[in-house]
Amino acid sequence: MSHTLTIIQKQLKDTLKNKTVLIQFIMFPVLGIIMTKAIQIENMPENFFVNLFVTMYIGMAPLTSISAIISEEKEKNTLRVLLMANVSPMQYLIGIGSYVFFACMLGGVVFCYLLDGVTGTQRMLFLLIVAVGIVASMVMGAAIGVGSKNQMAATSVTVPVMMVFSFLPMLSMFNDKIEKIAKVTYSEQIRLMISNLENSGDYAKNLAVIFLNILLFGVIFFVLYKKIYRN
């Protein structure tokens, strides 16, 4: 627990200095506010911009933030120092992940506030869905970060991966073939769950796909983390 808390405290200080990471937590909630308040189109689905931008936010912000943090620490040999201090993969992931999760959930609360025509129970369900999506995105970002030699290499991998997972849900709304491909991704399942929020449907199949994504990304992270330790 002391290792985990130390990592969280370190990241709180570092983020104030790292504007690239900080802007990831702010950009999409601000866009959501602007688009929701400024654009009103006749026959537009209710909460259209909230549903669109929250899915993109989940696919981008946690992934890019945690990938940038881990790859930077690896490049500066901070990660190796933590390994020498006997910080386990789980302690490290929980420490970094708790900080990123909390920061991203603040954005989720903004999107929740923008929802219109939903009950308090549905707002809580919305936040739970967002939380699950953030965890999946973080684990994938952690795997990319720990597997990259430096921050530049991490960015070169993160950008295309981020584009796929954040834009697939949007494209799937307009193309049946893309929809079939997107269904295996956690971001598309998050979009489907949020879109079905008012019906409070059965989310078992959606959650199964999401947890399979988390399991896959988690295994990759642990394997790559252990590889650093052996080297």
GINORRA-V429658 format. One record per pair of residues at least 24 apart in sequence whose ideal C-beta (glycine too) atoms are under 10 Angstrom apart, sorted by the first residue. I is the first residue (numbers start at 0). J is the second residue. Records with the same first field share a line. If there is no record, write none. Layout:
# GINORRA-V429658
I=J / J
This chain:
# GINORRA-V429658
0=90 / 93 / 94
1=90
2=81 / 84 / 85 / 86 / 87 / 89 / 90 / 91 / 93 / 94
3=86 / 87 / 89 / 90 / 91 / 92 / 93 / 94 / 95 / 96 / 97 / 98
4=94 / 97
5=81 / 84 / 86 / 90 / 94
6=72 / 81 / 86 / 90 / 91 / 92 / 93 / 94 / 95 / 96 / 97 / 98
7=93 / 94 / 95 / 96 / 97 / 98 / 99 / 101
8=94 / 98
9=68 / 72 / 77 / 81 / 94 / 95 / 98
10=64 / 65 / 68 / 72 / 94 / 95 / 97 / 98 / 99 / 102
11=98 / 101 / 102
13=68 / 71 / 72 / 77 / 98
14=64 / 68 / 98 / 99 / 102
17=64 / 67 / 68 / 71
19=63 / 64 / 67 / 71 / 150 / 154
20=60 / 63 / 64 / 65 / 66 / 67 / 68 / 71 / 99 / 102
21=64 / 102
22=60 / 63 / 64
23=56 / 59 / 60 / 61 / 62 / 63 / 64 / 65 / 67 / 99 / 102 / 103 / 106
24=56 / 60 / 61 / 64 / 99 / 101 / 102 / 103 / 104 / 105 / 106
25=60 / 102 / 105 / 106 / 109
26=52 / 55 / 56 / 59 / 60 / 106
27=51 / 52 / 53 / 54 / 55 / 56 / 57 / 58 / 59 / 60 / 103 / 106 / 109 / 110 / 165
28=52 / 53 / 56 / 60 / 103 / 105 / 106 / 107 / 108 / 109 / 110 / 112 / 113
29=106 / 109
30=55 / 56
31=55 / 56 / 106 / 109 / 110 / 112 / 113
32=109 / 110 / 112 / 113
34=113
35=110 / 113 / 114 / 115
36=113
44=194
45=114 / 115 / 116 / 117 / 197
46=110 / 113 / 114 / 115 / 116 / 117 / 125 / 193 / 194 / 196 / 197
48=110 / 113
49=109 / 110 / 111 / 112 / 113 / 114 / 115 / 117 / 125 / 193
50=110 / 114 / 125 / 168 / 169 / 172 / 189 / 190 / 193 / 194 / 196
51=168 / 169 / 172 / 190 / 193
52=106 / 110 / 113 / 169
53=106 / 107 / 109 / 110 / 111 / 113 / 114 / 125 / 128 / 129 / 132 / 189 / 190 / 193
54=110 / 129 / 132 / 164 / 165 / 166 / 167 / 168 / 169 / 186 / 187 / 189 / 190 / 191 / 192 / 193 / 194
55=161 / 164 / 165 / 166 / 168 / 169 / 186 / 190
56=103 / 106 / 107 / 109 / 110 / 129 / 132 / 133 / 136 / 165
57=103 / 106 / 107 / 110 / 128 / 129 / 130 / 131 / 132 / 133 / 134 / 135 / 136 / 137 / 164 / 165 / 168 / 185 / 186 / 189 / 190 / 193
58=132 / 135 / 136 / 139 / 160 / 161 / 162 / 163 / 164 / 165 / 166 / 167 / 168 / 169 / 184 / 185 / 186 / 187 / 189 / 190
59=136 / 140 / 157 / 158 / 161 / 162 / 164 / 165 / 166 / 186
60=99 / 102 / 103 / 106 / 107 / 133 / 136 / 137 / 140 / 161 / 165
61=96 / 99 / 100 / 102 / 103 / 104 / 106 / 132 / 133 / 134 / 135 / 136 / 137 / 138 / 139 / 140 / 141
62=99 / 133 / 135 / 136 / 137 / 138 / 139 / 140 / 141 / 142 / 143 / 144 / 157 / 160 / 161 / 164 / 165 / 186 / 216
63=136 / 140 / 143 / 144 / 153 / 154 / 157 / 158 / 160 / 161 / 165
64=95 / 98 / 99 / 102 / 103 / 136 / 137 / 140 / 144 / 157
65=92 / 95 / 96 / 98 / 99 / 100 / 103 / 133 / 136 / 137 / 138 / 139 / 140 / 141 / 142 / 143 / 144 / 145 / 157
66=136 / 137 / 139 / 140 / 141 / 142 / 143 / 144 / 145 / 146 / 147 / 150 / 153 / 154 / 156 / 157 / 158 / 160 / 161
67=140 / 143 / 144 / 150 / 153 / 154 / 157
68=95 / 98 / 99 / 140 / 141 / 144 / 150 / 153
69=95 / 140 / 141 / 142 / 143 / 144 / 145 / 146 / 147 / 150 / 153 / 220 / 224
70=140 / 143 / 144 / 145 / 146 / 147 / 148 / 149 / 150 / 151 / 152 / 153 / 154 / 156 / 157
71=144 / 149 / 150 / 153
72=144 / 145 / 150
73=144 / 145 / 146 / 147 / 148 / 149 / 150 / 152 / 153 / 227
74=147 / 148 / 149 / 150 / 151 / 152 / 153
75=149 / 150
78=144 / 145 / 224 / 227 / 228
79=227 / 228 / 230
82=224 / 225 / 227 / 228 / 230
83=228
86=224 / 228
87=221 / 224 / 228
88=141 / 145 / 217 / 220 / 221 / 222 / 223 / 224 / 225 / 227 / 228
89=217 / 221 / 224
91=141 / 145 / 220 / 224
92=137 / 138 / 141 / 142 / 145 / 217 / 220 / 221 / 224
95=137 / 140 / 141 / 144
96=133 / 134 / 137 / 138 / 140 / 141
97=137
99=133 / 134 / 136 / 137 / 140 / 141
100=130 / 133 / 134 / 136 / 137
101=133
102=133
103=129 / 130 / 132 / 133 / 134 / 136 / 137
104=129 / 130 / 133
106=133
107=132 / 133
110=193
114=193 / 196 / 197
116=197
117=196 / 197
118=196 / 197 / 199
120=199
121=196 / 197 / 198 / 199
122=196
124=192 / 193 / 196 / 199 / 202
125=192 / 193 / 196
127=192 / 202
128=188 / 189 / 190 / 191 / 192 / 193 / 195 / 196 / 202 / 205 / 206 / 209
129=189 / 192 / 193
131=185 / 188 / 189 / 192 / 202 / 205 / 206 / 209 / 210 / 213
132=185 / 186 / 188 / 189 / 190 / 192 / 193 / 209 / 212
133=189
134=185 / 209 / 210 / 212 / 213 / 216 / 217
135=164 / 184 / 185 / 186 / 188 / 189 / 208 / 209 / 210 / 211 / 212 / 213 / 214 / 215 / 216 / 217
136=161 / 164 / 165 / 185 / 186 / 189 / 212 / 213 / 216
137=213 / 216 / 220
138=185 / 212 / 213 / 214 / 215 / 216 / 217 / 218 / 219 / 220
139=164 / 185 / 186 / 212 / 213 / 215 / 216 / 217 / 219 / 220
140=216 / 220
141=216 / 217 / 219 / 220 / 221 / 223 / 224
142=215 / 216 / 217 / 218 / 219 / 220 / 221 / 222 / 223 / 224
143=216 / 219 / 220 / 223
144=220 / 223
145=219 / 220 / 221 / 222 / 223 / 224 / 225 / 226 / 227
146=219 / 220 / 222 / 223 / 224 / 226 / 227
147=223
164=189 / 212
168=193 / 194
182=208
183=208 / 211 / 212
184=208 / 209 / 212
185=209 / 210 / 211 / 212 / 213 / 215 / 216
186=212
188=212
